[in-house]
Amino acid sequence: MTVSIVIAVKAWQSNLEECLAKCLKIDYPDFELIILPDEPIKEELLSVQCRSGGLNLHYGITCGGEVPIRIIPTGAVKPALKRDLALKSAKGEIIAFLDDDAYPASDWLKNALEDFKDLEVAAVGGPSVTPESDNLRQKASGAVYSSFLVGGKFIYRYIPGRRQEVDDYPSCNFLVRKSLLLQLGGFNTDFWPGEDTKLCLEITKKLKKKIIYDPKVLVYHHRRQVFLPHLKQIASYAMHRGYFVKIYPQTSFRIAYFIPSIFLIGLVAGFFLALISKPLSAIYLSVLIFYLMLVFLFAIRKLRLFPLVFPAIILTHLTYGIYFLKGLFVFGLDERS
C-alpha cells in the first residue's frame, strides 16, 4: 500500500529539515513526500540527509533512488487548501498528514497500515508527544496539554493512551484513505485551525466510516513556548471551537469545551458577589483555594517545570474561557468552502 506524506509549510526552516530527515528513516518501503511551501524553495536549502547520504534535491527528484520528494509551491494559502492541492498529484492510496514541526517514529507508517486492514477504517491518528529535545518552555507547554486539568479525556492526543474509535482528531498526525478524501472533495474549507474537525465529521457522519486512534502511530511534536506563543495557540483553538459549537454541534457541543468558560464566569461573578456577602465570600474563597490546590497537585508532578506549568495551566484555562465565549458569539469566521 503506497503512502503519500503531505507536509504543509510556509517556508523552509529547521523543523522542516528535521521532519524530512526523520521521515527518510521511516521503516516502510513504499512512500513519497510532498512538501507544500508558499514560495519555491531555493535549491541550496534542499540538502537533506537521505539513507544513501546527503543529496541536493531538485523539484521532483527521487532521493537516493528510494524516496520521491516533491515540492509544490502553493502561494500564501492556508494549510487545508495546501493539503487539497496535494491530493491532485499524490500517488498514495493513503494520505498521511504531518505538521512541519512534528516528526514520526520509524514504525509510524507500518503501525498505521495495520489499522487500515479493516476496510471500515477511513482514517487513523496517533499521539503527538513532546520530544525530549524541546526546551523547558516547550516542555512546559507539553505538560500543560497532557495534564488532565487541560487535556481532560483528550490527553491521549499528547501521551499514548488506549486504542479506541474517535470522531474528531487533529491533522498534525492523521492518515486518511485517498479514495475517501476525493469522495469528500478533500478538506474543502479555509478554516485553520479546525479544518480537521470538519473532515472528521464528514468521515464519521456522512460516510459512516471509522476513525481509529492507535497509540503506536506515534509522532513527536514540538510545542509552542509558554507563555505568549502557547496562549496564542490556545486562543485560536478556543475561538474556533466556540464557533464550531454552532455549526458542527455533533462533535463540538460537549460540556468539556464549556468548562473553562463556566469557570471564568464563576470567577468573575463570584468575586463581585463575595464583595456584598460574607457567606458567599467564604464559599468563593474555599472554591478558589480548592482550584489552586488542584493546579498545584498536577503541576508539581514535574518539579523542574513547576514554576512554568503552574501559572500556564491557570492562564490556559482563562484564555480558553475568554476566546471560547468570543467564538460562541461571533457571527462568522474566515471560511471559504
N, C-alpha and C positions, 0 to 999 in steps of 0.2 A: 504494500500500500504506500503510494507516494505521498509525501507531506510537503506543503509549502509553508515555510515560516515567514510570516509577514511582520515587519517592524516599521511602524510609522514614526518618523522623526522630523525635527525641524532642520537640523544640520548635523554635520559630523562633530562628535565630541568624544571625550574619553570613555564615558559609559557605553556608548555605542561600540567603540573599539573593543572594550572588554566583552560586551554581549556577543559580538561576532566571533571573537577568539574562543569563547566557551561553546558557542553553537557548533563550531568546527570540530569540537571534541565530543559531540553527541555520538553515542553508541547506537547508530542506526544507519543502514546502508543506503537509504533512498529518500533524500530530501533536498530541497533547494531553499535559498534565502532570497527574499525580496525586500529591499530597503527603499523606503519612500520619503526622501528628503524634500524640503521646499524647493531648493535650487540644486543644480548639478554639483556634485562633489568633485573637488579638484583631484586629479589623478595622484598627486604626491601624498594625499591623505588616505589613499586606499591601500596602504600597506598593512596587511594583517597576517597573523601567524597561522598558516594552514597546516594541515597534518604533514604536508611534504616540505614545509619551510616557509619563510617569508616571501610573499609574492606581491607585485604591484598589480592591482586589479583594474581592469577596464570594464566598461559597461557591457554586460552580457557574457563576460569570460567565465569559464569554469575554473574554479580554484583548485589548482593542483590536479586537475583531471578528475576530481571526486565530487566536489560540492558546487553546483551552479550558484553564483551570486549575481543577482540583477539589481541595478539601481535605477529607479524610475522617479525622476523629479516630477513633483505634482503642483508646484506653486504653493502659496501660503493658504492651505485649506486645513480644516480640522481633521483629527485622526479618523473619524468614521468614514469620511469621504476618501481619504487615502487608502483605507482598507478596502473600500468598494472598488477603487481603481485597480488594486492589486488582483482582484478576482478575475479581471479581464485577461490577464496573462498567466495567472497561476496554473501550474501543471498538476498540482497535487490533488488527490482525492480528499485529503484532509487539509484544512487551512488552520495553521497554528498561529494565533495572535500572541505577540510578545512585546512588551514595552522596551524601549531602548535603554531604560535604566534598570532593567532586570536581565538575568541570565539563567539558563536552565542547568539542572543537574544532568550528568551524562546519560542517565537512563530515562530522561523525560519523555521522549517520543516512544520508546519501547514500552513503557508502562501505560501510557495513554492509549496506545493502539490495542492493548489487551481489552480495554473497556469498549472499544469500537467493534469488537467481535459480536456484540449484541446489536443487531440491526435496528432495535428500537432506540438505541442511544444516538442522539443527534449531536451532542456536544459533551466535552469533558473539561473540567477545570481542576486546579490543584492549589495547594498553599503557596503563598509568596512570602518567603521567610527573610527576615532581616539578615544580611550577611555579616560575618564576623569582621570584615574589613571596614565596615561603616564606622564613622567617628562617634564620639559619645552623644552628641546631639541627635544624630541619626538613629542611634540605638535607643535613645530615649523616646523618639517618635515611634519606633517599632514596639517598644514596651507599652506605650500608651494604646496603640491599636490592638495589641494582643492581650490587654487587660480586660477582664470580664466587665469592668465598670464602663468601658468604652466599646469594646467589640461585642459584648453580650454573647448571644448564641452564635454570632458570626465569627468568633475568634478562630475557627478552623480555617479562615481565609489567610491567617497570618502565622499560624503554627499548625502542624499536621494534626488532624482530627480523625474521626472515623469515616470510612467510605459511606456515602449517602447520596440520595437523589435530591437535587436542589432545583429551585425555579428562578433563581437570579444569581448571576456570577460576574465578577469584574473581568474585563478583557485583557488585563495585564498578563494573564496565564489562562488562555481559553482556546480550545481546539474544537472546530466545527466541521461537519461534512460539507464539502464544497457544493454538492448537488442540492442540499437543502438551503444553503446560503443563496444560491442562484434562484431557487424557487421563491424565496422571500424577497428577492431583489437586493440582497446584501443588508447592510445596516439601515440604509435608506433614511438617514437622518443627519442633521448637523449638530445634534446635541453633543456636548462634551463638557463634563463627564455625563454619564447616563445613557450613552448610546447602547451600552451592553444590556441595560435593563429593558430597553425596547426590544432588542433582539431576542433576549431570553423569554420575554413574554410571548413573542410570536412563535418561538420554538415549542413552548410548553402548552400554550392555549390554542394557537391556530393550527399547528402541525400535530399536536398531541404526542410529541416525542419527549424523550428523557434527556435531562442534563445530569451528568454524574460528577460528583466531587470525589476525587481519588487522592488520598494523602501522598501517594507515591509519584504523582505527577507534579514534581517539585521544581519551583524556580526560586531564585534569590532576588530580592527586590530592594534596591537602595531607597532609603526613606528620605523625606524632606526633613531638614533640620528643625528642631524646636528652637525658637518659638514661632517666629513670623511665617517662614515658609510652610511649616506644618499647619498652622492655623488658617492660612490662606487656602490650603487644600481642603481642610475640614469645612470651611465656609462654602466652598464651591460644591462639595458633596452634599452639604445640608440644604443649600439653596435649591439644587435640582431635585433632591428627594422630596422636599416640601412641595415643589411644583408638581412632581410626579404623583403625589397623593391624589391630585385632581384628575390627571389624565391617564394614569396607569394604576388605579387603586388595587388591582388584583395582587400586585406584589409590593406596593408602597404604602397602602393604608394598613399599617401594622403598628401596634402600640409601642413597640421598641423604638420606632423612629420618633414618636411623640414625646418620649420620656424626658430628654434634655430640655425641651420647651416647657413642659409641665414643671420641671424643676426650676427653670428660670422664672416663670410666672409666680410660682410659690415663693421663691426667694425675694422677689421684689414686693409682691403683695404682703407677704408675711412681715417684711421689715416695717412697712407703714402701719400694719395692724398692731405690731408689737409696740409701737410708739404710743398707742392710745389704750393699751390694756396690759396690765401686769401678768395675768394668767396666760394671755397669748404670747407675751414676751418670753415667758419661761418655756412654753412649748416650742416657740420658734428657735430659741437658743439651744434647746435639747436636740431638736431635729438637725440643726446646723452642726452641732458638735458630733452627732452620730455620723453625718455625712463625711465630715473631715476625718473621723476615725477610720471609716471605710476606705477612703482615698489613701490614708496613711498606711493601712494594712496591705493594700495592693501595691503601693509604690515602694514600700520597704523591702519587698521581695528581691529587688535588685538594688542592693545597698549602694553600689557605686553610682547608680543612675538616679538615686532618690532625690537629690536636690533639683534635678530637671523634671523627673516624672511626676512628682507630687503637684507642682503648680501646673504642669502641662495637662494632667487629667482634668483639673478644675477648669482651666481655660478652654480645653476641648469641649467640655460639657456646655459652657456658657456660649462659646462661639457657635456650636452646632444648634443650640436652642434658639439663638437670635436669627440665624440665617435660614433655619427650617421654617420659622414663622414668616420670614420675609418671602420665601419661596411659596409658602401656602397662600399668601395674599397677593402676590403679583399676578398680573393679567396674562403675562406670556413671557417666555424665554426664547432666546435666539434658536430657531429651528427651521430648517428647510427640509421637507421630505416629500 
